[in-house]
Amino acid sequence: MKRLSGLLQQPYRPFFLAGALYAFVTLAFWFVWRETLRAGFALAVPWTVAPARAHAVVMIWGVLTFYVFGFLLTAYVRWVAASEPPKAALVGWFAALVVGQLLFVSGALSAGSLLVPGALVTAVAQISLVVFLGRALLRSNTPERLQPCVVLIALCLSVVGLLLSAVGLTRDGSGLYVPGLLLGLYGYLLLMITAVGHRLIPFFTVRVLGGNQGRRWGWTLPLVLALLAFRIVVFFMPVTEGVLRAGAGIDAGLFLVLARDVTSWQPRRALRNPMILVLYVAIFWVLLALGASAFSLLQPGGPLRVDPLVLHALTVGGFSTLVLGISTRVALGHAGRPIVADGWILLAFGMIFVAALVRAVAPLLGGAAPQFVHWAAIPWCLAFGIWLLRIGPLLFEVRVNRS
């Protein structure tokens, strides 16, 4: 009972714990299934949808969404000087995400009729979070309102992307899955990273390394919003050479805007501390993905989709690295522990980098390499497993020093 009380003492704790556990279990299962399939004696899993597509939805709207909830319910309320949510609300959101994922995974593995209900439960949880955070913002006197508004927009786009992806999975000919997935990557996760990173990474850099935050470029969020609005329109347009070039131009524009923002944070200082460096490594992967996407769309006959390098540079290299870095920093800081990376934390950061590198590059190598690309799940799984062993116990401590 005492440990449960500790787990619920701060909003981020149950969600970070669930996100890491879900990642570990999901990736372990994915590796075993893919390896047995490669070896010729696949596990008897009666998939009702394309496995890779179900895997993508689970990672974006399952694993990473647990982290989004945990972070926003801790940090967003501080940004707008609001009170933390009551414990009953935390339990409700947490239960909704768990139930939503149980239904969705059950639908993907056996009972296809549960796919859309699972997505709906997750969507309702996100809508409820938008309402809670939106009310907090309306009651706040904070002068900086654009960034919190962008976060709410990202959550709303997430709901749309999730429902499109779920419906697209159940109706193969609808053409909704790919636009939904792209909306989740760009409108949800990329927009969320931009909004959070624009404020948080310079702040963490100063808190750990000292100095000043540098000059944050005030046009970053408006430009990213405008570019993403055009990018979303492109998702739903018929594929033509002009549309592909427009998509490439938008991705190149996003690359330049985010690169301009990062350079203003004085990133060279991050080389002094791995806890800060990992956040910049995550942004590097995001920039690599945007650059690779722009390049691939300019190739003759390039499809309007996210290719493997872009997809995994964003999800594994960018988003997974960022959630590991931020969750580690938040857990250590709130527990009153020194914000330093010991050997185990460094190993976890190294494993996620290896996973991103293998998953993004292997499909480009040709030969037998693509047959073993699923092996990237091993270091990816180890990264979250190490995090659970090293940071997990801190999530159950009852006495916490606020930082």
HUGI-V515104 format. One record per residue. RES is the residue in three letters. PHI is phi in whole degrees, -180 to 180 (* if undefined). PSI is psi in radians with two decimals (* if undefined). Layout:
RES PHI PSI
RES PHI PSI
This chain:
MET * -0.69
LYS -65 -0.69
ARG -67 -0.66
LEU -65 -0.69
SER -62 -0.71
GLY -65 -0.68
LEU -64 -0.58
LEU -94 0.07
GLN -69 -0.53
GLN -132 2.51
PRO -59 -0.61
TYR -71 -0.40
ARG -61 -0.98
PRO -64 -0.57
PHE -74 -0.72
PHE -64 -0.74
LEU -63 -0.80
ALA -65 -0.69
GLY -61 -0.77
ALA -68 -0.75
LEU -63 -0.75
TYR -64 -0.73
ALA -62 -0.81
PHE -60 -0.86
VAL -67 -0.79
THR -63 -0.80
LEU -69 -0.64
ALA -63 -0.77
PHE -63 -0.76
TRP -61 -0.75
PHE -65 -0.82
VAL -61 -0.78
TRP -65 -0.81
ARG -66 -0.65
GLU -70 -0.72
THR -67 -0.59
LEU -65 -0.75
ARG -65 -0.65
ALA -79 -0.17
GLY 97 0.13
PHE -135 1.07
ALA -58 2.54
LEU -59 2.51
ALA -79 1.34
VAL -105 2.02
PRO -81 1.16
TRP -54 2.37
THR -98 -0.21
VAL -139 3.01
ALA -61 2.14
PRO -56 -0.76
ALA -63 -0.64
ARG -69 -0.75
ALA -62 -0.71
HIS -60 -0.75
ALA -63 -0.76
VAL -64 -0.73
VAL -62 -0.73
MET -68 -0.73
ILE -76 -0.92
TRP -98 0.08
GLY -113 -1.41
VAL -56 -1.00
LEU -70 -0.49
THR -71 -0.56
PHE -57 -0.76
TYR -67 -0.69
VAL -60 -0.81
PHE -59 -0.88
GLY -60 -0.74
PHE -69 -0.84
LEU -66 -0.65
LEU -70 -0.25
THR -99 -0.86
ALA -88 -0.73
TYR -59 -0.77
VAL -63 -0.52
ARG -74 -0.65
TRP -59 -0.67
VAL -103 0.20
ALA 56 0.78
ALA -107 2.96
SER -81 2.62
GLU -66 2.65
PRO -66 2.65
PRO -66 2.76
LYS -59 -0.64
ALA -62 -0.67
ALA -67 -0.72
LEU -58 -0.81
VAL -62 -0.70
GLY -64 -0.83
TRP -63 -0.76
PHE -62 -0.81
ALA -62 -0.68
ALA -64 -0.75
LEU -65 -0.73
VAL -64 -0.83
VAL -62 -0.75
GLY -59 -0.76
GLN -71 -0.66
LEU -61 -0.75
LEU -66 -0.79
PHE -64 -0.81
VAL -64 -0.71
SER -61 -0.67
GLY -66 -0.68
ALA -72 -0.60
LEU -87 -0.50
SER -150 -0.99
ALA -100 1.60
GLY -59 -0.43
SER -67 -0.23
LEU -90 -0.12
LEU -60 -0.97
VAL -67 -0.77
PRO -56 -0.69
GLY -63 -0.75
ALA -65 -0.66
LEU -64 -0.72
VAL -63 -0.78
THR -63 -0.72
ALA -63 -0.72
VAL -63 -0.69
ALA -61 -0.74
GLN -67 -0.70
ILE -63 -0.73
SER -61 -0.69
LEU -65 -0.71
VAL -60 -0.76
VAL -62 -0.79
PHE -63 -0.86
LEU -69 -0.64
GLY -63 -0.74
ARG -63 -0.71
ALA -62 -0.69
LEU -68 -0.71
LEU -64 -0.58
ARG -86 -0.10
SER -88 2.66
ASN -104 0.22
THR -62 2.36
PRO -76 -0.40
GLU -94 1.63
ARG -107 -0.31
LEU -64 -0.83
GLN -62 -0.82
PRO -60 -0.62
CYS -66 -0.69
VAL -63 -0.68
VAL -60 -0.76
LEU -65 -0.68
ILE -62 -0.75
ALA -61 -0.71
LEU -66 -0.68
CYS -65 -0.74
LEU -65 -0.55
SER -61 -0.75
VAL -60 -0.79
VAL -64 -0.81
GLY -62 -0.72
LEU -63 -0.82
LEU -67 -0.69
LEU -62 -0.77
SER -63 -0.75
ALA -65 -0.78
VAL -65 -0.70
GLY -62 -0.58
LEU -66 -0.64
THR -84 -0.32
ARG -128 1.56
ASP -56 -0.62
GLY -86 0.06
SER -76 -0.42
GLY 72 0.32
LEU -94 -0.37
TYR -63 -0.87
VAL -64 -0.83
PRO -59 -0.66
GLY -64 -0.76
LEU -63 -0.78
LEU -63 -0.64
LEU -65 -0.65
GLY -66 -0.70
LEU -72 -0.85
TYR -87 -0.98
GLY -71 -0.53
TYR -96 -1.24
LEU -73 -0.80
LEU -65 -0.74
LEU -65 -0.67
MET -65 -0.77
ILE -62 -0.73
THR -63 -0.81
ALA -65 -0.75
VAL -76 -0.82
GLY -64 -0.62
HIS -57 -0.54
ARG -102 -0.71
LEU -83 -0.72
ILE -63 -0.81
PRO -61 -0.64
PHE -64 -0.84
PHE -62 -0.67
THR -59 -0.79
VAL -69 -0.73
ARG -62 -0.60
VAL -92 -0.71
LEU -104 -0.18
GLY 80 -2.95
GLY 81 -2.67
ASN -122 2.94
GLN -80 -0.01
GLY 74 -3.02
ARG -104 1.85
ARG -72 2.32
TRP -76 2.03
GLY -67 -0.31
TRP -91 -0.01
THR -58 -1.01
LEU -64 -0.78
PRO -60 -0.72
LEU -67 -0.74
VAL -63 -0.74
LEU -59 -0.80
ALA -64 -0.81
LEU -64 -0.71
LEU -69 -0.57
ALA -61 -0.78
PHE -65 -0.67
ARG -64 -0.67
ILE -66 -0.68
VAL -60 -0.73
VAL -61 -0.59
PHE -55 -0.60
PHE -103 0.14
MET -92 2.64
PRO -59 2.53
VAL -76 1.98
THR -134 2.95
GLU -61 -0.68
GLY -65 -0.69
VAL -66 -0.74
LEU -62 -0.73
ARG -67 -0.64
ALA -64 -0.76
GLY -61 -0.73
ALA -63 -0.74
GLY -64 -0.68
ILE -67 -0.77
ASP -63 -0.68
ALA -64 -0.68
GLY -64 -0.75
LEU -61 -0.72
PHE -57 -0.85
LEU -66 -0.72
VAL -65 -0.82
LEU -69 -0.67
ALA -63 -0.71
ARG -62 -0.70
ASP -66 -0.79
VAL -64 -0.70
THR -63 -0.45
SER -76 -0.21
TRP -87 0.05
GLN 57 1.06
PRO -64 -0.34
ARG -61 -0.45
ARG -62 -0.49
ALA -64 -0.34
LEU -63 -0.28
ARG -82 -0.24
ASN -149 2.05
PRO -59 -0.50
MET -64 -0.50
ILE -94 -0.64
LEU -58 -0.66
VAL -61 -0.55
LEU -68 -0.66
TYR -73 -0.56
VAL -62 -0.71
ALA -61 -0.76
ILE -66 -0.62
PHE -58 -0.76
TRP -64 -0.68
VAL -62 -0.77
LEU -64 -0.70
LEU -61 -0.75
ALA -63 -0.75
LEU -65 -0.74
GLY -64 -0.75
ALA -66 -0.64
SER -65 -0.78
ALA -60 -0.73
PHE -66 -0.79
SER -66 -0.61
LEU -70 -0.35
LEU -86 -0.16
GLN -73 2.56
PRO -57 2.22
GLY 73 0.23
GLY -62 2.30
PRO -77 2.70
LEU -85 1.33
ARG -153 3.03
VAL -93 2.05
ASP -77 2.93
PRO -56 -0.71
LEU -62 -0.81
VAL -65 -0.83
LEU -57 -0.82
HIS -86 -0.42
ALA -65 -0.65
LEU -72 -0.92
THR -78 -0.83
VAL -83 -0.94
GLY -69 -0.82
GLY -83 -1.15
PHE -71 -0.81
SER -66 -0.69
THR -63 -0.72
LEU -66 -0.75
VAL -68 -0.61
LEU -65 -0.77
GLY -66 -0.84
ILE -69 -0.75
SER -64 -0.61
THR -67 -0.80
ARG -63 -0.78
VAL -64 -0.80
ALA -64 -0.77
LEU -66 -0.79
GLY -64 -0.79
HIS -71 -0.40
ALA -87 0.00
GLY 74 0.35
ARG -93 2.71
PRO -59 2.37
ILE -87 1.32
VAL -133 2.68
ALA -98 1.95
ASP -81 -3.03
GLY -61 -0.68
TRP -68 -0.74
ILE -65 -0.72
LEU -61 -0.69
LEU -64 -0.73
ALA -62 -0.78
PHE -63 -0.70
GLY -65 -0.68
MET -65 -0.72
ILE -69 -0.56
PHE -68 -0.75
VAL -62 -0.75
ALA -61 -0.78
ALA -64 -0.72
LEU -64 -0.81
VAL -65 -0.81
ARG -68 -0.57
ALA -82 -0.62
VAL -95 -0.60
ALA -53 -0.75
PRO -62 -0.32
LEU -86 -0.20
LEU -82 -0.42
GLY 75 -3.01
GLY 64 -2.41
ALA -87 -0.15
ALA -54 -0.81
PRO -60 -0.44
GLN -67 -0.38
PHE -111 0.23
VAL -65 -0.46
HIS -68 -0.21
TRP -65 -0.29
ALA -60 -0.38
ALA -65 -0.42
ILE -66 -1.01
PRO -65 -0.56
TRP -62 -0.80
CYS -64 -0.75
LEU -62 -0.65
ALA -59 -0.82
PHE -73 -0.57
GLY -65 -0.76
ILE -62 -0.72
TRP -59 -0.75
LEU -62 -0.72
LEU -71 -0.66
ARG -87 -0.75
ILE -101 -0.49
GLY -49 -0.82
PRO -58 -0.51
LEU -65 -0.44
LEU -74 -0.21
PHE -105 -0.06
GLU -68 2.37
VAL -81 -0.76
ARG -92 2.10
VAL -128 2.32
ASN -90 2.08
ARG -68 2.49
SER -135 *
